[in-house]
Structure formats: C-alpha cells, structure tokens
Amino acid sequence: MRRSGFWVVIAFVMCGAMGMAQGNIVAPPVPQGNAPQSSATVTTAPAPMLLWPGGAPGAQGSADEDKPTLTVYLPASNPTRTAVVIAPGGGYQHLSMVHEGSEVAAWLNARGVAAFVLKYRLGMKYHNPIELEDAQRAIRTVRARAADYGVAPDHIGMWGFSAGGHLTASAGTHFDAGDTASPDAIEQQSSRPDFLILAYPVITLEAPYVHKGSRLYLLGQTPEQAEVDALSAELHVTAQTPPTFLFSTTDDRTVPVLNSVMFYEALVKAGVPAEMHIFQHGGHGSGLAPTNPQLSPWTEMLIKWMRERGYAAVSDAK
C-alpha cells in the first residue's frame, strides 16, 4: 500500500492550525433505561426497533446480541429535515451506547436534527460483512421511512466514533442504489449516506496504522489480504464518497491520527468536499467532550459545517 509524505505535511499543518485554535409505522413506547445523559431534551425516544423484524440475515441465535436495532430520537422541530444514523464505537467488541450514542442523539435533537442510534452486531461472534450489512440496513430503513420521521431522503448522514467511524467510512465507500426488484421496500432504497461525520475514526486495516483490536474483531484471527484491503476505507474513496467532516487528536495512542489524515488525503484527491480538525491533545474516546476545554470547540466546528451544507438550521435550541 502506497504511503506518502503528503500525510506528514497535512498532519503538521492541521495540528498546528487547529491546535492553536483549540409497512406503516406505529410509534413504539418510550424505552426504559439508556436515556440520554445530556442537558439537551429529547422530545421523542421510542424503544429500539429491530432492523429485520423477521430475524437478521446471518443471525447465529436469538439473543439480544443477535438482533441489530435502531433507536429513534426525534427533535421538537427539524427545519432542514436532516437525519443522522449514529454508530457508537467500541472496537467491534462492545458499544458505547450512551457516551457515543444517546448523548450524541440528544445533542443533535437540541439542534433540530433527527438521530438514529445503531446497535450493530459484534465480533468475535460476527465478522465482516455482517456489521456493514447492519449499517446499510439502518440507512435504508431511515430512507424508506423518511416521511414518517419528517426527514428528507437526501438528508441522511452517518456519524461514527472510533470503530463506529470505521463502519461509517465503510458505509460511505461501499454502498449501492438498492434492489428495485426486492419485495422488501427497505431493500429497494439506496444505502449511501448523504454525508459522513468521523470522530477519531479507525480507517485503515493495514499496518502500521491499524487498530489491531478492531481488525481482529471485525475480520478474525487470520484475514485474507484481499479482505484487509477491501475494508481499508482510504483505498476506496471516489468522487461519489459523501462529503465528510473529520475530528481527531494528535496524541491519540489508541487509533493513530494518521487514520484520519489518510482518509482526508483520499477525499481531497477524489475532489470530495472535506473538512478536518486535528487537536494537539485529547487522547481517544472523548465523545462530544463538553467538559474538556481543549476539545469542546470541536462540536461547534461541526455544527457550523452542518449549517453551511444545509444539514442544520442557522438558529436552534442551543
């Protein structure tokens, strides 16, 4: 795999600049537990819904871990009719459903954006392509039911953290237009997200910048090189990859910052609109970082980007 000195230049410039700036839908009941731990108020928080009510393809059982779901959070108003599917991180072995899930949904709702928290299947029980299929199904589901949720079918983004960022980048580089011959109305929909938000994402599964745990749980002990290449998102960026916002930190010792830089470079080369903010300090797994004075500005940079692209209203509850 080709490596370029361009990354070093981008990393230096971005780190310096940003571091200084420091069928019919029936509404289910409100879920018990897993409520957003945020100052923002979630107007509607229905119980998780199964992505495949009749059983997920490839399911190896009937336990909760075998059932991918979406939890829907709808704001009081949604002027831009935007939706975001949220993929929490956890190295493909667990999911940070509050810190990188319901809290993020509350943040979006407070800014007039609908949110859909994805619970996808995990290793070592499940490997590729199961996780990607769960993500694609989530996007198709929101698009198929856009009118029910008050969102526009061309305003459906995806936001991923860490390994969830890898899943999000994969969804943004491996998508299809849907199967118009399918008897399932959801499967007839495109799986392409309209925009991507990547927070300290895993991107490559290639050494030396791979997060080994994510690769292990996604691909197993001895993956074929072709599968490693296929799931290294930086190798699959095209002009059709959605516009992307990236956030990371230079001193991330869990997922090397060059993961973000590689994806940003690929986006720029492909002519895809992209914005990247790299902070010097902050480590890994900060989430929204509301109490971290070094990192908390990143979400203001994000909402500015969303507003500029028409994915959030200029004035909102925050």
C-alpha positions, 0 to 999 in steps of 0.5 A, a space after each residue: 500500500 502506497 504511503 506518502 509524505 503528503 500525510 506528514 505535511 497535512 498532519 503538521 499543518 492541521 495540528 498546528 492550525 487547529 491546535 492553536 485554535 483549540 409497512 406503516 409505522 406505529 410509534 413504539 413506547 418510550 424505552 426504559 433505561 439508556 436515556 440520554 445523559 445530556 442537558 439537551 431534551 429529547 422530545 421523542 425516544 421510542 424503544 429500539 426497533 429491530 432492523 429485520 423484524 423477521 430475524 437478521 440475515 446471518 443471525 447465529 441465535 436469538 439473543 439480544 446480541 443477535 438482533 441489530 436495532 435502531 433507536 429513534 430520537 426525534 427533535 421538537 422541530 427539524 427545519 432542514 429535515 436532516 437525519 443522522 444514523 449514529 454508530 457508537 464505537 467500541 472496537 467491534 467488541 462492545 458499544 458505547 451506547 450512551 457516551 457515543 450514542 444517546 448523548 450524541 442523539 440528544 445533542 443533535 435533537 437540541 439542534 433540530 436534527 433527527 438521530 438514529 442510534 445503531 446497535 450493530 452486531 459484534 465480533 468475535 461472534 460476527 465478522 465482516 460483512 455482517 456489521 456493514 450489512 447492519 449499517 446499510 440496513 439502518 440507512 435504508 430503513 431511515 430512507 424508506 421511512 423518511 416521511 414518517 420521521 419528517 426527514 428528507 431522503 437526501 438528508 441522511 448522514 452517518 456519524 461514527 466514533 472510533 470503530 463506529 467511524 470505521 463502519 461509517 467510512 465503510 458505509 460511505 465507500 461501499 454502498 449501492 442504489 438498492 434492489 428495485 426488484 426486492 419485495 422488501 421496500 427497505 431493500 429497494 432504497 439506496 444505502 449511501 449516506 448523504 454525508 459522513 461525520 468521523 470522530 477519531 475514526 479507525 480507517 485503515 486495516 493495514 499496518 502500521 496504522 491499524 487498530 489491531 483490536 478492531 481488525 481482529 474483531 471485525 475480520 478474525 484471527 487470520 484475514 485474507 489480504 484481499 479482505 484487509 484491503 477491501 475494508 481499508 476505507 482510504 483505498 476506496 474513496 471516489 468522487 461519489 464518497 459523501 462529503 465528510 467532516 473529520 475530528 481527531 487528536 494528535 496524541 491519540 495512542 489508541 487509533 493513530 491520527 494518521 487514520 484520519 489524515 489518510 482518509 482526508 488525503 483520499 477525499 481531497 484527491 477524489 475532489 470530495 468536499 472535506 473538512 478536518 480538525 486535528 487537536 494537539 491533545 485529547 487522547 481517544 474516546 472523548 465523545 462530544 467532550 463538553 467538559 474538556 476545554 481543549 476539545 469542546 470547540 470541536 462540536 461547534 466546528 461541526 455544527 457550523 459545517 452542518 449549517 453551511 451544507 444545509 444539514 442544520 438550521 442557522 438558529 436552534 435550541 442551543 
